[in-house]
Amino acid sequence: MRQWQLQDAKARFSEVVKRACSEGPQEITLRGEPAAILVSREEFEKMKGKKPSLVSFLKASPLKGVDLNLERDKSLTREIDL
């Protein structure tokens, strides 16, 4: 991954974008410290991915069909000394 100082990345932005598309992520530093990563749209879409809905996630659960006891405990609260 190539590193760019912020001022160089600003001055050569179109080159940084082209390299992100052809070579992969480009790191941008601020005062010598890593500050940002520029990635291509294609790479971003891969990272973002499509997340399943909650319903489809629950339907695919390995616990599907397990009988759970969801009855609430009806005992009274305990007494404590404060």
N, C-alpha and C positions, 0 to 999 in steps of 0.2 A: 504494500500500500504506500503510495507516494504521499509525502507530507508537503504542505504548502503553508507558508506564513500568511497570516490574514491579508496583509497588504499586497503580497504577490497574488494571492487568490482573487482579490478584488480587481487587480490590474489585468489579470489574465483569465477572467471568469469563464469566457467561452472555451478556452483550452481546458480548464479544470472540468467543465461539464462534458466535453468531448472525451476526455480521458476516463471520466467516471463511466461513461457509456461503453467505451471500448476496452479499458483495462481493469475496471472494478472500482471499489470505493476509494475516495480521496480524502485524506485527513487534513484538516485545517487547524493550525495552532494559533494561539493567542498568547503573546509574551512567552513563547517557548513551551507552553502547556497545551496538550490536546484539548480542543474546544468543540469541534464538530466534525462530522463525517458526511461527505456528499456522495450519494449513491444514485445510480440510474433509476428511472421510473420502474423498469423491469425488475431490478433487484429489490426495490421497495415493495412492489406488489408481492414478490415471493416471501419477503419477511412478514408482511402484513397478513397474508393468507386469508382464507375465508373461514370464519368461525361458524360452527353449527349453532342452530337455535337451541334454547334451553330445553325445549320439548324433545327435539331429536337427540340431544345429549343424554337426557334422562331415559329415553327409550332404548338407547344403546348401552345403558349401564349394565355391568355384570351382575348387579343386584336386582335386576328386573325379575319379578316373579318371587322374590324372597318375601315371606310373610313376616311383616314387622308388627310388633305390638306397639301401637301408637296411643294406647289408652293413657290418659293423664292420671298421675297419682293424686288421689282425693284425700290423703291424710291431712290433718290439720298442721298448721305451722308449729314449729317447736318454740318453746319458751326459753329465753336467755336472760341472764342478769346483766344489766348495763351499769 
